[in-house]
Amino acid sequence: MTEPARYRTVRAAPGATSWRRQAETLHQFGYRGLRARGLKGRHIEALVAEWRRQGLADGTVKSRMAHLRWLANKIDKPGIVRRDNASYGVGARYAA
């Protein structure tokens, strides 16, 4: 896939709206001009820390992490988001 086609795929995908919201959060933290290809582990850490500070439910954080993993795969950087949510301090979600 060519690079322009890859960016079109990222923009048109369902996770793209989620990425925009997350990019806006990062912008508030001082990460200016961030593009999807520039996503790094420190950005993931900052987002998770903010979500924990907001008191979001573990299920919500896990869903957002899944979106970040999807995005990381689309930009050919699957290693920037760890596979284990527990390594980010996100607990297990159980159905009652």
C-alpha positions as protocol buffer text, in pm:
chain_id: "A"
residue {
  index: 1
  type: MET
  ca { x: 0 y: 0 z: 0 }
}
residue {
  index: 2
  type: THR
  ca { x: 136 y: 340 z: -90 }
}
residue {
  index: 3
  type: GLU
  ca { x: 182 y: 599 z: 182 }
}
residue {
  index: 4
  type: PRO
  ca { x: -97 y: 831 z: 60 }
}
residue {
  index: 5
  type: ALA
  ca { x: -333 y: 532 z: 42 }
}
residue {
  index: 6
  type: ARG
  ca { x: -234 y: 437 z: 397 }
}
residue {
  index: 7
  type: TYR
  ca { x: -327 y: 783 z: 523 }
}
residue {
  index: 8
  type: ARG
  ca { x: -661 y: 767 z: 341 }
}
residue {
  index: 9
  type: THR
  ca { x: -727 y: 433 z: 510 }
}
residue {
  index: 10
  type: VAL
  ca { x: -651 y: 579 z: 852 }
}
residue {
  index: 11
  type: ARG
  ca { x: -870 y: 886 z: 793 }
}
residue {
  index: 12
  type: ALA
  ca { x: -1166 y: 686 z: 662 }
}
residue {
  index: 13
  type: ALA
  ca { x: -1161 y: 412 z: 927 }
}
residue {
  index: 14
  type: PRO
  ca { x: -1396 y: 394 z: 1225 }
}
residue {
  index: 15
  type: GLY
  ca { x: -1104 y: 445 z: 1465 }
}
residue {
  index: 16
  type: ALA
  ca { x: -1013 y: 774 z: 1297 }
}
residue {
  index: 17
  type: THR
  ca { x: -1264 y: 969 z: 1506 }
}
residue {
  index: 18
  type: SER
  ca { x: -1118 y: 815 z: 1818 }
}
residue {
  index: 19
  type: TRP
  ca { x: -770 y: 913 z: 1700 }
}
residue {
  index: 20
  type: ARG
  ca { x: -880 y: 1274 z: 1649 }
}
residue {
  index: 21
  type: ARG
  ca { x: -1012 y: 1289 z: 2005 }
}
residue {
  index: 22
  type: GLN
  ca { x: -690 y: 1138 z: 2138 }
}
residue {
  index: 23
  type: ALA
  ca { x: -478 y: 1372 z: 1928 }
}
residue {
  index: 24
  type: GLU
  ca { x: -669 y: 1669 z: 2073 }
}
residue {
  index: 25
  type: THR
  ca { x: -594 y: 1542 z: 2424 }
}
residue {
  index: 26
  type: LEU
  ca { x: -225 y: 1512 z: 2339 }
}
residue {
  index: 27
  type: HIS
  ca { x: -231 y: 1861 z: 2191 }
}
residue {
  index: 28
  type: GLN
  ca { x: -357 y: 1993 z: 2526 }
}
residue {
  index: 29
  type: PHE
  ca { x: -55 y: 1827 z: 2689 }
}
residue {
  index: 30
  type: GLY
  ca { x: 182 y: 2015 z: 2461 }
}
residue {
  index: 31
  type: TYR
  ca { x: 235 y: 1758 z: 2184 }
}
residue {
  index: 32
  type: ARG
  ca { x: 191 y: 1993 z: 1889 }
}
residue {
  index: 33
  type: GLY
  ca { x: 159 y: 1895 z: 1524 }
}
residue {
  index: 34
  type: LEU
  ca { x: 128 y: 1524 z: 1599 }
}
residue {
  index: 35
  type: ARG
  ca { x: 43 y: 1306 z: 1303 }
}
residue {
  index: 36
  type: ALA
  ca { x: -60 y: 943 z: 1321 }
}
residue {
  index: 37
  type: ARG
  ca { x: 281 y: 830 z: 1190 }
}
residue {
  index: 38
  type: GLY
  ca { x: 449 y: 1021 z: 1473 }
}
residue {
  index: 39
  type: LEU
  ca { x: 272 y: 826 z: 1746 }
}
residue {
  index: 40
  type: LYS
  ca { x: 517 y: 688 z: 2005 }
}
residue {
  index: 41
  type: GLY
  ca { x: 509 y: 504 z: 2333 }
}
residue {
  index: 42
  type: ARG
  ca { x: 532 y: 825 z: 2536 }
}
residue {
  index: 43
  type: HIS
  ca { x: 207 y: 942 z: 2375 }
}
residue {
  index: 44
  type: ILE
  ca { x: 34 y: 617 z: 2471 }
}
residue {
  index: 45
  type: GLU
  ca { x: 161 y: 655 z: 2829 }
}
residue {
  index: 46
  type: ALA
  ca { x: 32 y: 1014 z: 2846 }
}
residue {
  index: 47
  type: LEU
  ca { x: -312 y: 912 z: 2718 }
}
residue {
  index: 48
  type: VAL
  ca { x: -346 y: 624 z: 2962 }
}
residue {
  index: 49
  type: ALA
  ca { x: -236 y: 845 z: 3252 }
}
residue {
  index: 50
  type: GLU
  ca { x: -499 y: 1104 z: 3154 }
}
residue {
  index: 51
  type: TRP
  ca { x: -773 y: 841 z: 3125 }
}
residue {
  index: 52
  type: ARG
  ca { x: -680 y: 706 z: 3469 }
}
residue {
  index: 53
  type: ARG
  ca { x: -682 y: 1061 z: 3610 }
}
residue {
  index: 54
  type: GLN
  ca { x: -1032 y: 1111 z: 3464 }
}
residue {
  index: 55
  type: GLY
  ca { x: -1147 y: 796 z: 3644 }
}
residue {
  index: 56
  type: LEU
  ca { x: -1267 y: 620 z: 3330 }
}
residue {
  index: 57
  type: ALA
  ca { x: -1383 y: 262 z: 3371 }
}
residue {
  index: 58
  type: ASP
  ca { x: -1137 y: -13 z: 3284 }
}
residue {
  index: 59
  type: GLY
  ca { x: -1364 y: -126 z: 3000 }
}
residue {
  index: 60
  type: THR
  ca { x: -1356 y: 221 z: 2845 }
}
residue {
  index: 61
  type: VAL
  ca { x: -978 y: 238 z: 2869 }
}
residue {
  index: 62
  type: LYS
  ca { x: -948 y: -108 z: 2715 }
}
residue {
  index: 63
  type: SER
  ca { x: -1169 y: -6 z: 2424 }
}
residue {
  index: 64
  type: ARG
  ca { x: -955 y: 301 z: 2365 }
}
residue {
  index: 65
  type: MET
  ca { x: -641 y: 89 z: 2384 }
}
residue {
  index: 66
  type: ALA
  ca { x: -789 y: -140 z: 2118 }
}
residue {
  index: 67
  type: HIS
  ca { x: -835 y: 165 z: 1893 }
}
residue {
  index: 68
  type: LEU
  ca { x: -473 y: 265 z: 1951 }
}
residue {
  index: 69
  type: ARG
  ca { x: -355 y: -88 z: 1869 }
}
residue {
  index: 70
  type: TRP
  ca { x: -558 y: -80 z: 1548 }
}
residue {
  index: 71
  type: LEU
  ca { x: -404 y: 254 z: 1456 }
}
residue {
  index: 72
  type: ALA
  ca { x: -54 y: 132 z: 1541 }
}
residue {
  index: 73
  type: ASN
  ca { x: -103 y: -164 z: 1307 }
}
residue {
  index: 74
  type: LYS
  ca { x: -228 y: 64 z: 1029 }
}
residue {
  index: 75
  type: ILE
  ca { x: 80 y: 287 z: 1053 }
}
residue {
  index: 76
  type: ASP
  ca { x: 311 y: -18 z: 1066 }
}
residue {
  index: 77
  type: LYS
  ca { x: 416 y: 44 z: 1428 }
}
residue {
  index: 78
  type: PRO
  ca { x: 245 y: -238 z: 1620 }
}
residue {
  index: 79
  type: GLY
  ca { x: 513 y: -244 z: 1889 }
}
residue {
  index: 80
  type: ILE
  ca { x: 440 y: 102 z: 2030 }
}
residue {
  index: 81
  type: VAL
  ca { x: 131 y: -21 z: 2217 }
}
residue {
  index: 82
  type: ARG
  ca { x: 205 y: -307 z: 2455 }
}
residue {
  index: 83
  type: ARG
  ca { x: -15 y: -613 z: 2415 }
}
residue {
  index: 84
  type: ASP
  ca { x: -89 y: -643 z: 2786 }
}
residue {
  index: 85
  type: ASN
  ca { x: -327 y: -384 z: 2928 }
}
residue {
  index: 86
  type: ALA
  ca { x: -212 y: -472 z: 3280 }
}
residue {
  index: 87
  type: SER
  ca { x: 129 y: -325 z: 3199 }
}
residue {
  index: 88
  type: TYR
  ca { x: -49 y: 11 z: 3173 }
}
residue {
  index: 89
  type: GLY
  ca { x: -225 y: -41 z: 3505 }
}
residue {
  index: 90
  type: VAL
  ca { x: -559 y: -129 z: 3347 }
}
residue {
  index: 91
  type: GLY
  ca { x: -734 y: -405 z: 3541 }
}
residue {
  index: 92
  type: ALA
  ca { x: -933 y: -699 z: 3419 }
}
residue {
  index: 93
  type: ARG
  ca { x: -1295 y: -646 z: 3317 }
}
residue {
  index: 94
  type: TYR
  ca { x: -1540 y: -909 z: 3432 }
}
residue {
  index: 95
  type: ALA
  ca { x: -1906 y: -950 z: 3350 }
}
residue {
  index: 96
  type: ALA
  ca { x: -2119 y: -969 z: 3664 }
}
